[in-house]
Amino acid sequence: MTEAAVPGHLGRDLTLYLLARFGLVAVVAVLLLLVNVPLLVALAVGLVVGLPLGLLAFRGLNTRVTAQLAKRNEGRARERAKLRAQLRGDATDAE
C-alpha cells in the first residue's frame, strides 16, 4: 500500500473497529433477548455469530487497521535490525 492509502490514525481506527465489532455482538445478543433467549445463551450466540460477521461487515475498517499495524511493525523491525547491527559492531551508518 502507498503512504496516502494508510492514514496515521491507528489508535482511533482500532478503537472504532473494536467498538463496532462488539457493538454487533451486543445487537445480536439483544435481538435474541427480545425473543426470550436466556442471557448467557444470547451472549454466547452473539459472540459466535457477531465476531465473524464483524469481519465481513467492517472489512474496510479491518483493512485500514491491518495496513497501519503492518506499517508500524515494519518500522519497528527496521529499528530492531539497526540496533542489532550496532550491538554486533556492524553498523556503518554515520547518523
C-alpha positions in Angstrom: 0.0 0.0 0.0 1.1 3.6 -0.6 1.6 6.2 2.1 -1.6 8.0 1.0 -3.7 4.9 1.5 -2.5 4.4 5.1 -3.6 7.4 7.3 -1.9 7.7 10.6 -4.8 7.2 12.9 -4.2 3.7 14.2 -5.5 4.3 17.7 -8.7 5.8 16.6 -9.3 3.3 13.8 -8.5 0.3 16.1 -10.8 1.6 18.8 -13.6 2.2 16.3 -13.2 -1.3 14.8 -13.3 -3.0 18.2 -16.3 -1.0 19.3 -18.1 -1.8 16.0 -17.4 -5.5 16.3 -18.5 -5.7 20.0 -21.5 -3.5 19.2 -22.5 -6.0 16.6 -22.2 -8.8 19.3 -24.4 -6.7 21.6 -27.0 -6.2 18.8 -27.2 -9.9 18.1 -27.5 -10.6 21.9 -30.2 -8.0 22.4 -32.2 -9.4 19.4 -32.0 -12.8 20.9 -33.1 -11.5 24.3 -36.1 -9.9 22.7 -37.3 -13.4 21.7 -36.8 -14.7 25.2 -33.5 -16.5 24.8 -31.6 -16.7 28.2 -28.9 -14.0 28.7 -25.9 -16.3 28.7 -27.1 -18.2 25.7 -27.7 -14.9 23.9 -24.2 -13.7 24.7 -22.6 -16.9 23.6 -24.5 -16.9 20.3 -23.8 -13.2 19.9 -20.1 -13.9 20.2 -20.1 -16.9 17.8 -22.2 -15.0 15.2 -21.2 -11.4 15.8 -17.5 -11.6 15.7 -17.1 -13.4 12.4 -19.9 -11.3 10.9 -18.0 -8.2 12.0 -15.0 -9.3 9.9 -17.3 -9.2 6.9 -19.4 -6.2 7.8 -16.4 -4.0 8.7 -14.0 -5.2 6.0 -12.8 -1.7 5.0 -12.0 -0.7 8.6 -10.3 -4.0 9.1 -8.1 -3.4 6.0 -7.1 0.1 7.3 -6.2 -1.2 10.7 -4.2 -4.1 9.3 -2.3 -1.9 6.9 -1.5 0.6 9.8 -0.3 -2.2 12.0 1.9 -3.7 9.2 3.4 -0.3 8.6 4.1 0.2 12.3 5.6 -3.2 12.6 7.8 -2.6 9.5 9.3 0.5 11.1 9.9 -1.4 14.4 11.6 -4.3 12.6 13.9 -1.8 10.7 14.8 -0.2 14.0 15.4 -3.5 15.7 17.7 -4.7 12.9 19.6 -1.4 13.0 20.1 -1.8 16.8 21.2 -5.4 16.5 23.7 -4.4 13.8 25.0 -1.7 16.1 25.3 -4.1 19.0 27.3 -6.5 16.8 29.5 -3.7 15.6 28.4 -4.0 12.0 26.8 -0.6 11.8 28.3 1.6 9.2 25.7 4.4 9.3 27.1 7.8 10.5 23.9 9.3 11.9 
